[in-house]
């Protein structure tokens, strides 16, 4: 779903990408926002071809997956919380 609205004096295109993540683009005017909407609709209709490596090993897939998870979550060291007794 894509919508155009005026927010705080600027035109904003609000949409969800193919991954379901909400995104927005600030535009100069309403016509520019309409062109951005048209481009986003065209992008959503395009098929993305994924690169398939036929001889990939499960170990390599796991390494890539873990690297992506660590990069996206920016794992921090956990600090245990101690409750003070009253």
RAKA-V969920 format. One record per residue. N is the residue number from 1. RES is the residue in one letter. SS is DSSP state (alpha for helix, beta for strand, coil for the rest). PSI is psi in whole degrees, 0 to 359 (* if undefined). D_CENTER is the distance of its C-alpha to the mean C-alpha in Angstrom with 1 decimal. Layout:
# RAKA-V969920
n = (N;N)
res = (RES;RES)
ss = (SS;SS)
psi = (PSI;PSI)
d_center = (D_CENTER;D_CENTER)
This chain:
# RAKA-V969920
n = (1;2;3;4;5;6;7;8;9;10;11;12;13;14;15;16;17;18;19;20;21;22;23;24;25;26;27;28;29;30;31;32;33;34;35;36;37;38;39;40;41;42;43;44;45;46;47;48;49;50;51;52;53;54;55;56;57;58;59;60;61;62;63;64;65;66;67;68;69;70;71;72;73;74;75;76;77;78;79;80;81;82;83;84;85;86)
res = (X;X;X;X;X;X;X;X;X;X;X;X;X;X;X;X;X;X;X;X;X;X;X;X;X;X;X;X;X;X;X;X;X;X;X;X;X;X;X;X;X;X;X;X;X;X;X;X;X;X;X;X;X;X;X;X;X;X;X;X;X;X;X;X;X;X;X;X;X;X;X;X;X;X;X;X;X;X;X;X;X;X;X;X;X;X)
ss = (coil;beta;beta;beta;beta;beta;beta;coil;coil;beta;beta;beta;beta;beta;beta;beta;coil;coil;coil;coil;coil;beta;beta;beta;beta;beta;beta;coil;coil;alpha;alpha;alpha;alpha;alpha;alpha;alpha;alpha;alpha;alpha;alpha;alpha;alpha;alpha;alpha;alpha;coil;coil;coil;coil;coil;coil;coil;coil;coil;coil;coil;coil;alpha;alpha;alpha;alpha;alpha;alpha;alpha;alpha;alpha;alpha;alpha;alpha;alpha;alpha;alpha;alpha;coil;coil;coil;coil;coil;coil;coil;coil;coil;coil;coil;coil;coil)
psi = (136;137;151;132;159;124;120;41;3;153;131;133;119;125;169;133;183;339;359;7;132;131;162;154;129;133;161;323;180;320;319;319;321;323;322;319;315;319;319;324;318;318;321;337;352;139;136;126;124;144;123;126;113;333;33;145;154;323;317;322;316;319;316;315;313;322;319;319;314;321;321;328;346;61;136;160;136;134;118;140;136;124;135;135;137;*)
d_center = (14.8;15.0;17.4;19.1;20.8;22.7;21.7;24.0;25.6;22.6;20.9;17.3;15.2;13.0;10.9;8.3;6.6;8.2;6.3;7.2;4.6;7.1;7.3;10.8;13.1;16.6;19.4;23.0;24.5;24.3;25.1;22.3;19.9;21.4;20.9;17.2;17.0;19.1;16.9;13.7;16.0;17.4;14.1;13.4;17.0;16.9;17.2;15.5;18.2;17.4;19.8;22.3;24.7;27.7;29.4;26.5;27.6;26.1;26.5;24.3;21.5;21.8;21.8;18.6;16.8;18.3;17.3;13.6;14.1;16.2;13.9;10.8;13.2;15.6;18.5;21.3;24.9;25.9;28.7;30.9;31.9;35.7;37.0;40.1;43.0;45.1)
